[in-house]
Amino acid sequence: MSKRLLLAAALVAARGFPQNAFAQDFEIVPVRGNIYMLAGAGANITLSVGKDGVFMVDTGAAPNADRVVAAIQRLSQELARVGKPILAESHGGSGTVLAAIQPPKPIRFIANTNSMPDHTGGNPRLAEAGRTFTGGNVSGEIANAGEGAAVLSHENTLQHLTDAKLPSKGLPTETYFGSVMKLSHFFNGEGIELVHAPNANGDGDSFVWFRGSDVISAGDLFDFTSYPRIDLAQGGSVQGVLAGLNRMVELAVPEFRSEGGTMIIPGHGRVGDLADLAYYRDMVTIIRDRIQDMIKRDMTLAQIKAAKPTEDWDPRYGSATGSWTTDMFVEAIYRSLTQKK
């Protein structure tokens, strides 16, 4: 078993869950308080699970949606079992603790950090499996065609998902166009904000800040497995990526000497902290500065690629194959810096 799997198993065991409680090809890692990370379904999924139900950040890839629903239901039931045991009477005057059988908490909210299929592919199934909060003159659950979890995103993400012909039941139902969208009430005991990162990976990126737990779900702005994606066609830019990373750095508070404190859940890879986030930000800054300097010296794109401005970090983040290669990253920075405004 890998160190990552051992860590996940140890954390789950520490919470009192059976180590075989969840699908073996998923990892569910407790982060802090009500916050968990589900990995292995595509992009990382962030879960807030508590008395109010489930708040999700991203839904993974479409083929994994049914298993994600099952894993969330099992996690909710295990939390209810551990937190609320039933004391059965016995003839001896003492009691025997039995596992409480609780229905799983419903998925109430889904937040999308971007429009990429590995982040939003599960939207239709996960939204359909959820229930929307109602208020005012409406009581109970919404029992009509619109029933399901509320899906939150930036307005531009809704547009991109509509253009990609995502089924309507998976499209965002509540969007924002400014810098921040605040949930109108505490959920599972804390405030939650969607923060817009303009023109970063694209023009609709958000990261989600769980203010009480002090956890940030970063989406693809922060990726432990790759250089950040920059989709120029959707309005992405290296300057926007850096602005988004700097905004998260401003919000994060270390426990001691940049370690610990605010936990950062990346789009892919393990959970990090401010030290990891600052390292990633510095790496992107240095590569941007190198390419910018080469542009000032009238080097062509081919010459810049040949100079390997990313060489220091290629063993960790680089790739010569796949949907996002090192060459594509360098070219995206070059075109981002040279395109006419």
Contacts in CASP RR format, 6 or more apart in sequence:
PFRMAT RR
TARGET T0000
AUTHOR 0000-0000-0000
METHOD contacts of the structure
MODEL  1
MSKRLLLAAALVAARGFPQNAFAQDFEIVPVRGNIYMLAGAGANITLSVG
KDGVFMVDTGAAPNADRVVAAIQRLSQELARVGKPILAESHGGSGTVLAA
IQPPKPIRFIANTNSMPDHTGGNPRLAEAGRTFTGGNVSGEIANAGEGAA
VLSHENTLQHLTDAKLPSKGLPTETYFGSVMKLSHFFNGEGIELVHAPNA
NGDGDSFVWFRGSDVISAGDLFDFTSYPRIDLAQGGSVQGVLAGLNRMVE
LAVPEFRSEGGTMIIPGHGRVGDLADLAYYRDMVTIIRDRIQDMIKRDMT
LAQIKAAKPTEDWDPRYGSATGSWTTDMFVEAIYRSLTQKK
1 9 0 8 1.000
4 27 0 8 1.000
4 270 0 8 1.000
5 27 0 8 1.000
7 29 0 8 1.000
8 27 0 8 1.000
8 28 0 8 1.000
8 29 0 8 1.000
9 19 0 8 1.000
11 29 0 8 1.000
11 30 0 8 1.000
12 19 0 8 1.000
12 21 0 8 1.000
12 22 0 8 1.000
12 28 0 8 1.000
12 29 0 8 1.000
12 30 0 8 1.000
13 19 0 8 1.000
14 30 0 8 1.000
15 30 0 8 1.000
15 82 0 8 1.000
16 82 0 8 1.000
17 78 0 8 1.000
17 82 0 8 1.000
18 78 0 8 1.000
21 74 0 8 1.000
21 75 0 8 1.000
21 78 0 8 1.000
22 28 0 8 1.000
22 71 0 8 1.000
22 74 0 8 1.000
22 75 0 8 1.000
23 67 0 8 1.000
23 70 0 8 1.000
23 71 0 8 1.000
25 40 0 8 1.000
25 67 0 8 1.000
26 38 0 8 1.000
26 39 0 8 1.000
26 40 0 8 1.000
26 41 0 8 1.000
26 67 0 8 1.000
26 68 0 8 1.000
26 71 0 8 1.000
27 37 0 8 1.000
27 38 0 8 1.000
27 39 0 8 1.000
27 40 0 8 1.000
28 36 0 8 1.000
28 37 0 8 1.000
28 38 0 8 1.000
28 39 0 8 1.000
28 47 0 8 1.000
28 71 0 8 1.000
28 75 0 8 1.000
29 36 0 8 1.000
29 37 0 8 1.000
29 39 0 8 1.000
29 271 0 8 1.000
30 36 0 8 1.000
31 37 0 8 1.000
31 46 0 8 1.000
31 213 0 8 1.000
31 215 0 8 1.000
31 263 0 8 1.000
31 265 0 8 1.000
31 271 0 8 1.000
32 213 0 8 1.000
32 214 0 8 1.000
32 215 0 8 1.000
32 263 0 8 1.000
33 213 0 8 1.000
34 48 0 8 1.000
34 49 0 8 1.000
34 50 0 8 1.000
34 188 0 8 1.000
34 189 0 8 1.000
34 190 0 8 1.000
34 213 0 8 1.000
35 46 0 8 1.000
35 47 0 8 1.000
35 48 0 8 1.000
35 210 0 8 1.000
35 213 0 8 1.000
35 215 0 8 1.000
35 263 0 8 1.000
35 265 0 8 1.000
36 46 0 8 1.000
36 47 0 8 1.000
36 48 0 8 1.000
36 49 0 8 1.000
36 75 0 8 1.000
37 44 0 8 1.000
37 45 0 8 1.000
37 46 0 8 1.000
37 47 0 8 1.000
37 265 0 8 1.000
37 271 0 8 1.000
38 44 0 8 1.000
38 45 0 8 1.000
38 46 0 8 1.000
38 47 0 8 1.000
38 68 0 8 1.000
38 71 0 8 1.000
38 72 0 8 1.000
39 45 0 8 1.000
39 269 0 8 1.000
40 64 0 8 1.000
41 60 0 8 1.000
41 61 0 8 1.000
41 64 0 8 1.000
41 67 0 8 1.000
41 68 0 8 1.000
42 60 0 8 1.000
42 61 0 8 1.000
42 64 0 8 1.000
42 118 0 8 1.000
42 119 0 8 1.000
42 268 0 8 1.000
43 58 0 8 1.000
43 60 0 8 1.000
43 61 0 8 1.000
43 116 0 8 1.000
43 118 0 8 1.000
43 119 0 8 1.000
43 219 0 8 1.000
43 220 0 8 1.000
43 267 0 8 1.000
43 268 0 8 1.000
44 58 0 8 1.000
44 217 0 8 1.000
44 219 0 8 1.000
44 265 0 8 1.000
44 266 0 8 1.000
44 267 0 8 1.000
44 268 0 8 1.000
44 269 0 8 1.000
45 56 0 8 1.000
45 57 0 8 1.000
45 58 0 8 1.000
45 59 0 8 1.000
45 60 0 8 1.000
45 68 0 8 1.000
46 56 0 8 1.000
46 57 0 8 1.000
46 58 0 8 1.000
46 208 0 8 1.000
46 215 0 8 1.000
46 217 0 8 1.000
46 265 0 8 1.000
47 54 0 8 1.000
47 55 0 8 1.000
47 56 0 8 1.000
47 57 0 8 1.000
47 72 0 8 1.000
47 75 0 8 1.000
48 54 0 8 1.000
48 55 0 8 1.000
48 56 0 8 1.000
48 187 0 8 1.000
48 188 0 8 1.000
48 190 0 8 1.000
48 192 0 8 1.000
48 210 0 8 1.000
48 213 0 8 1.000
49 72 0 8 1.000
49 75 0 8 1.000
49 76 0 8 1.000
49 79 0 8 1.000
49 105 0 8 1.000
49 188 0 8 1.000
50 76 0 8 1.000
50 79 0 8 1.000
50 105 0 8 1.000
50 188 0 8 1.000
51 105 0 8 1.000
51 188 0 8 1.000
52 105 0 8 1.000
52 108 0 8 1.000
52 187 0 8 1.000
52 188 0 8 1.000
52 189 0 8 1.000
53 76 0 8 1.000
53 105 0 8 1.000
53 106 0 8 1.000
53 107 0 8 1.000
53 108 0 8 1.000
53 187 0 8 1.000
53 188 0 8 1.000
54 72 0 8 1.000
54 76 0 8 1.000
54 105 0 8 1.000
54 106 0 8 1.000
54 107 0 8 1.000
54 108 0 8 1.000
54 109 0 8 1.000
55 108 0 8 1.000
55 109 0 8 1.000
55 110 0 8 1.000
55 111 0 8 1.000
55 187 0 8 1.000
55 188 0 8 1.000
55 192 0 8 1.000
56 72 0 8 1.000
56 107 0 8 1.000
56 109 0 8 1.000
56 110 0 8 1.000
56 111 0 8 1.000
56 126 0 8 1.000
56 149 0 8 1.000
57 110 0 8 1.000
57 111 0 8 1.000
57 113 0 8 1.000
57 208 0 8 1.000
57 217 0 8 1.000
57 219 0 8 1.000
57 265 0 8 1.000
58 110 0 8 1.000
58 111 0 8 1.000
58 112 0 8 1.000
58 113 0 8 1.000
58 119 0 8 1.000
58 120 0 8 1.000
58 217 0 8 1.000
58 219 0 8 1.000
58 267 0 8 1.000
59 65 0 8 1.000
59 68 0 8 1.000
59 110 0 8 1.000
59 112 0 8 1.000
59 119 0 8 1.000
59 120 0 8 1.000
59 121 0 8 1.000
59 122 0 8 1.000
59 123 0 8 1.000
59 125 0 8 1.000
59 126 0 8 1.000
60 68 0 8 1.000
60 118 0 8 1.000
60 119 0 8 1.000
60 120 0 8 1.000
60 121 0 8 1.000
60 122 0 8 1.000
61 117 0 8 1.000
61 118 0 8 1.000
61 121 0 8 1.000
61 122 0 8 1.000
62 117 0 8 1.000
62 121 0 8 1.000
62 122 0 8 1.000
62 124 0 8 1.000
62 125 0 8 1.000
64 122 0 8 1.000
65 121 0 8 1.000
65 122 0 8 1.000
65 124 0 8 1.000
65 125 0 8 1.000
65 126 0 8 1.000
66 125 0 8 1.000
68 122 0 8 1.000
68 125 0 8 1.000
68 126 0 8 1.000
69 125 0 8 1.000
69 126 0 8 1.000
69 129 0 8 1.000
72 104 0 8 1.000
72 107 0 8 1.000
73 104 0 8 1.000
74 104 0 8 1.000
76 102 0 8 1.000
76 104 0 8 1.000
76 105 0 8 1.000
77 101 0 8 1.000
77 102 0 8 1.000
77 103 0 8 1.000
77 104 0 8 1.000
80 100 0 8 1.000
80 102 0 8 1.000
80 104 0 8 1.000
80 105 0 8 1.000
81 99 0 8 1.000
81 100 0 8 1.000
81 101 0 8 1.000
81 102 0 8 1.000
83 100 0 8 1.000
84 100 0 8 1.000
84 102 0 8 1.000
85 97 0 8 1.000
85 98 0 8 1.000
85 99 0 8 1.000
85 100 0 8 1.000
86 97 0 8 1.000
86 98 0 8 1.000
86 99 0 8 1.000
86 100 0 8 1.000
87 95 0 8 1.000
87 96 0 8 1.000
87 97 0 8 1.000
87 98 0 8 1.000
88 95 0 8 1.000
88 96 0 8 1.000
88 97 0 8 1.000
88 98 0 8 1.000
89 95 0 8 1.000
90 96 0 8 1.000
106 130 0 8 1.000
106 131 0 8 1.000
106 149 0 8 1.000
107 126 0 8 1.000
107 127 0 8 1.000
107 129 0 8 1.000
107 130 0 8 1.000
107 131 0 8 1.000
107 148 0 8 1.000
107 149 0 8 1.000
108 130 0 8 1.000
108 131 0 8 1.000
108 132 0 8 1.000
108 133 0 8 1.000
108 149 0 8 1.000
108 150 0 8 1.000
108 187 0 8 1.000
109 149 0 8 1.000
109 150 0 8 1.000
109 151 0 8 1.000
109 152 0 8 1.000
109 183 0 8 1.000
109 187 0 8 1.000
110 123 0 8 1.000
110 126 0 8 1.000
110 127 0 8 1.000
110 149 0 8 1.000
110 150 0 8 1.000
110 151 0 8 1.000
110 152 0 8 1.000
111 151 0 8 1.000
111 152 0 8 1.000
111 153 0 8 1.000
111 194 0 8 1.000
111 206 0 8 1.000
111 208 0 8 1.000
111 217 0 8 1.000
112 119 0 8 1.000
112 120 0 8 1.000
112 123 0 8 1.000
112 151 0 8 1.000
112 152 0 8 1.000
112 153 0 8 1.000
112 157 0 8 1.000
112 161 0 8 1.000
112 172 0 8 1.000
112 206 0 8 1.000
113 119 0 8 1.000
113 205 0 8 1.000
113 206 0 8 1.000
113 207 0 8 1.000
113 208 0 8 1.000
113 217 0 8 1.000
113 218 0 8 1.000
113 219 0 8 1.000
113 220 0 8 1.000
113 221 0 8 1.000
113 267 0 8 1.000
114 120 0 8 1.000
114 157 0 8 1.000
114 201 0 8 1.000
114 202 0 8 1.000
114 204 0 8 1.000
114 205 0 8 1.000
114 206 0 8 1.000
114 219 0 8 1.000
114 220 0 8 1.000
115 157 0 8 1.000
115 160 0 8 1.000
115 161 0 8 1.000
115 164 0 8 1.000
115 204 0 8 1.000
115 234 0 8 1.000
116 220 0 8 1.000
116 229 0 8 1.000
117 164 0 8 1.000
119 219 0 8 1.000
119 220 0 8 1.000
119 267 0 8 1.000
120 161 0 8 1.000
120 166 0 8 1.000
120 170 0 8 1.000
121 166 0 8 1.000
122 170 0 8 1.000
123 151 0 8 1.000
123 161 0 8 1.000
123 166 0 8 1.000
123 170 0 8 1.000
123 171 0 8 1.000
124 166 0 8 1.000
124 167 0 8 1.000
124 169 0 8 1.000
124 170 0 8 1.000
126 149 0 8 1.000
127 148 0 8 1.000
127 149 0 8 1.000
127 151 0 8 1.000
127 169 0 8 1.000
127 170 0 8 1.000
128 148 0 8 1.000
128 169 0 8 1.000
128 170 0 8 1.000
129 148 0 8 1.000
129 149 0 8 1.000
130 147 0 8 1.000
130 148 0 8 1.000
130 149 0 8 1.000
131 141 0 8 1.000
131 142 0 8 1.000
131 147 0 8 1.000
131 148 0 8 1.000
131 149 0 8 1.000
132 141 0 8 1.000
132 142 0 8 1.000
132 146 0 8 1.000
132 147 0 8 1.000
132 148 0 8 1.000
132 149 0 8 1.000
132 150 0 8 1.000
132 173 0 8 1.000
133 150 0 8 1.000
134 140 0 8 1.000
134 141 0 8 1.000
134 142 0 8 1.000
141 147 0 8 1.000
142 148 0 8 1.000
146 169 0 8 1.000
150 173 0 8 1.000
150 174 0 8 1.000
151 170 0 8 1.000
151 171 0 8 1.000
151 172 0 8 1.000
151 173 0 8 1.000
151 174 0 8 1.000
152 172 0 8 1.000
152 173 0 8 1.000
152 174 0 8 1.000
152 175 0 8 1.000
152 176 0 8 1.000
152 181 0 8 1.000
152 194 0 8 1.000
153 161 0 8 1.000
153 172 0 8 1.000
153 175 0 8 1.000
153 194 0 8 1.000
153 204 0 8 1.000
153 206 0 8 1.000
154 175 0 8 1.000
154 176 0 8 1.000
154 177 0 8 1.000
154 181 0 8 1.000
154 194 0 8 1.000
154 196 0 8 1.000
154 204 0 8 1.000
154 205 0 8 1.000
154 206 0 8 1.000
155 175 0 8 1.000
155 176 0 8 1.000
155 177 0 8 1.000
155 204 0 8 1.000
156 202 0 8 1.000
156 203 0 8 1.000
156 204 0 8 1.000
156 234 0 8 1.000
157 172 0 8 1.000
157 175 0 8 1.000
157 204 0 8 1.000
157 205 0 8 1.000
157 206 0 8 1.000
158 171 0 8 1.000
158 172 0 8 1.000
158 175 0 8 1.000
160 204 0 8 1.000
160 234 0 8 1.000
161 170 0 8 1.000
161 171 0 8 1.000
161 172 0 8 1.000
162 171 0 8 1.000
174 181 0 8 1.000
175 181 0 8 1.000
176 194 0 8 1.000
176 196 0 8 1.000
178 196 0 8 1.000
179 195 0 8 1.000
179 196 0 8 1.000
180 193 0 8 1.000
180 194 0 8 1.000
180 195 0 8 1.000
180 196 0 8 1.000
181 193 0 8 1.000
181 194 0 8 1.000
181 196 0 8 1.000
181 206 0 8 1.000
182 191 0 8 1.000
182 192 0 8 1.000
182 193 0 8 1.000
182 194 0 8 1.000
183 191 0 8 1.000
183 192 0 8 1.000
183 193 0 8 1.000
189 212 0 8 1.000
190 210 0 8 1.000
190 211 0 8 1.000
190 212 0 8 1.000
190 213 0 8 1.000
191 210 0 8 1.000
191 211 0 8 1.000
191 212 0 8 1.000
192 208 0 8 1.000
192 209 0 8 1.000
192 210 0 8 1.000
192 211 0 8 1.000
193 208 0 8 1.000
193 209 0 8 1.000
193 211 0 8 1.000
194 206 0 8 1.000
194 207 0 8 1.000
194 208 0 8 1.000
195 206 0 8 1.000
195 207 0 8 1.000
195 208 0 8 1.000
195 209 0 8 1.000
195 247 0 8 1.000
196 204 0 8 1.000
196 205 0 8 1.000
196 206 0 8 1.000
197 204 0 8 1.000
197 205 0 8 1.000
197 206 0 8 1.000
197 207 0 8 1.000
197 221 0 8 1.000
197 240 0 8 1.000
197 241 0 8 1.000
197 243 0 8 1.000
197 244 0 8 1.000
197 247 0 8 1.000
198 204 0 8 1.000
198 205 0 8 1.000
198 240 0 8 1.000
198 243 0 8 1.000
199 235 0 8 1.000
199 236 0 8 1.000
199 237 0 8 1.000
199 239 0 8 1.000
199 240 0 8 1.000
200 221 0 8 1.000
200 228 0 8 1.000
200 236 0 8 1.000
200 237 0 8 1.000
200 240 0 8 1.000
200 241 0 8 1.000
200 243 0 8 1.000
200 244 0 8 1.000
201 220 0 8 1.000
201 221 0 8 1.000
201 228 0 8 1.000
201 229 0 8 1.000
201 230 0 8 1.000
201 231 0 8 1.000
201 234 0 8 1.000
201 236 0 8 1.000
201 241 0 8 1.000
202 230 0 8 1.000
202 231 0 8 1.000
202 234 0 8 1.000
202 235 0 8 1.000
202 236 0 8 1.000
203 234 0 8 1.000
203 235 0 8 1.000
203 236 0 8 1.000
204 234 0 8 1.000
205 219 0 8 1.000
205 220 0 8 1.000
205 221 0 8 1.000
205 244 0 8 1.000
207 216 0 8 1.000
207 217 0 8 1.000
207 218 0 8 1.000
207 219 0 8 1.000
207 221 0 8 1.000
207 244 0 8 1.000
207 247 0 8 1.000
207 248 0 8 1.000
208 216 0 8 1.000
208 217 0 8 1.000
209 215 0 8 1.000
209 216 0 8 1.000
209 251 0 8 1.000
210 216 0 8 1.000
210 217 0 8 1.000
213 263 0 8 1.000
214 253 0 8 1.000
214 261 0 8 1.000
214 262 0 8 1.000
214 263 0 8 1.000
215 262 0 8 1.000
215 263 0 8 1.000
215 264 0 8 1.000
215 265 0 8 1.000
216 248 0 8 1.000
216 251 0 8 1.000
216 252 0 8 1.000
216 262 0 8 1.000
216 263 0 8 1.000
216 264 0 8 1.000
216 265 0 8 1.000
217 265 0 8 1.000
218 248 0 8 1.000
218 264 0 8 1.000
218 265 0 8 1.000
218 266 0 8 1.000
218 267 0 8 1.000
218 277 0 8 1.000
219 265 0 8 1.000
219 266 0 8 1.000
219 267 0 8 1.000
220 228 0 8 1.000
220 229 0 8 1.000
220 267 0 8 1.000
220 268 0 8 1.000
221 228 0 8 1.000
221 241 0 8 1.000
221 244 0 8 1.000
221 245 0 8 1.000
221 248 0 8 1.000
222 228 0 8 1.000
222 245 0 8 1.000
222 248 0 8 1.000
222 264 0 8 1.000
222 266 0 8 1.000
222 267 0 8 1.000
222 277 0 8 1.000
222 280 0 8 1.000
223 229 0 8 1.000
223 266 0 8 1.000
223 267 0 8 1.000
223 268 0 8 1.000
223 269 0 8 1.000
224 266 0 8 1.000
224 267 0 8 1.000
224 268 0 8 1.000
224 269 0 8 1.000
224 270 0 8 1.000
224 272 0 8 1.000
224 276 0 8 1.000
225 268 0 8 1.000
225 269 0 8 1.000
225 317 0 8 1.000
226 268 0 8 1.000
226 317 0 8 1.000
226 318 0 8 1.000
226 319 0 8 1.000
226 324 0 8 1.000
227 284 0 8 1.000
227 310 0 8 1.000
227 313 0 8 1.000
227 317 0 8 1.000
227 318 0 8 1.000
227 324 0 8 1.000
227 326 0 8 1.000
227 329 0 8 1.000
228 241 0 8 1.000
228 284 0 8 1.000
228 329 0 8 1.000
229 324 0 8 1.000
230 236 0 8 1.000
230 237 0 8 1.000
230 238 0 8 1.000
230 241 0 8 1.000
230 329 0 8 1.000
230 332 0 8 1.000
230 333 0 8 1.000
230 336 0 8 1.000
231 332 0 8 1.000
232 332 0 8 1.000
232 335 0 8 1.000
232 336 0 8 1.000
232 339 0 8 1.000
236 336 0 8 1.000
237 336 0 8 1.000
238 284 0 8 1.000
238 288 0 8 1.000
238 332 0 8 1.000
238 333 0 8 1.000
238 336 0 8 1.000
238 337 0 8 1.000
239 288 0 8 1.000
239 336 0 8 1.000
241 284 0 8 1.000
242 281 0 8 1.000
242 284 0 8 1.000
242 285 0 8 1.000
242 288 0 8 1.000
245 277 0 8 1.000
245 280 0 8 1.000
245 281 0 8 1.000
245 284 0 8 1.000
246 281 0 8 1.000
248 264 0 8 1.000
248 277 0 8 1.000
249 274 0 8 1.000
249 277 0 8 1.000
249 278 0 8 1.000
249 281 0 8 1.000
251 262 0 8 1.000
252 261 0 8 1.000
252 262 0 8 1.000
252 264 0 8 1.000
252 273 0 8 1.000
252 274 0 8 1.000
252 277 0 8 1.000
253 261 0 8 1.000
253 262 0 8 1.000
253 274 0 8 1.000
254 260 0 8 1.000
254 261 0 8 1.000
254 262 0 8 1.000
254 273 0 8 1.000
254 274 0 8 1.000
254 275 0 8 1.000
255 261 0 8 1.000
258 273 0 8 1.000
258 274 0 8 1.000
258 275 0 8 1.000
258 278 0 8 1.000
259 273 0 8 1.000
259 274 0 8 1.000
259 275 0 8 1.000
260 273 0 8 1.000
260 274 0 8 1.000
260 275 0 8 1.000
261 273 0 8 1.000
261 274 0 8 1.000
262 273 0 8 1.000
262 274 0 8 1.000
263 271 0 8 1.000
263 272 0 8 1.000
263 273 0 8 1.000
264 271 0 8 1.000
264 272 0 8 1.000
264 273 0 8 1.000
264 274 0 8 1.000
264 276 0 8 1.000
264 277 0 8 1.000
265 271 0 8 1.000
265 272 0 8 1.000
266 272 0 8 1.000
283 313 0 8 1.000
283 317 0 8 1.000
286 312 0 8 1.000
287 309 0 8 1.000
287 310 0 8 1.000
287 313 0 8 1.000
287 330 0 8 1.000
287 333 0 8 1.000
288 333 0 8 1.000
288 337 0 8 1.000
290 309 0 8 1.000
291 304 0 8 1.000
291 309 0 8 1.000
291 330 0 8 1.000
291 333 0 8 1.000
291 334 0 8 1.000
291 337 0 8 1.000
292 337 0 8 1.000
294 303 0 8 1.000
294 304 0 8 1.000
294 307 0 8 1.000
294 309 0 8 1.000
295 304 0 8 1.000
295 334 0 8 1.000
295 337 0 8 1.000
295 338 0 8 1.000
299 307 0 8 1.000
301 331 0 8 1.000
301 334 0 8 1.000
304 330 0 8 1.000
304 334 0 8 1.000
305 327 0 8 1.000
305 330 0 8 1.000
305 331 0 8 1.000
308 314 0 8 1.000
309 330 0 8 1.000
310 317 0 8 1.000
310 318 0 8 1.000
310 326 0 8 1.000
310 329 0 8 1.000
310 330 0 8 1.000
314 326 0 8 1.000
317 326 0 8 1.000
318 325 0 8 1.000
318 326 0 8 1.000
318 329 0 8 1.000
319 325 0 8 1.000
319 326 0 8 1.000
320 326 0 8 1.000
320 327 0 8 1.000
END
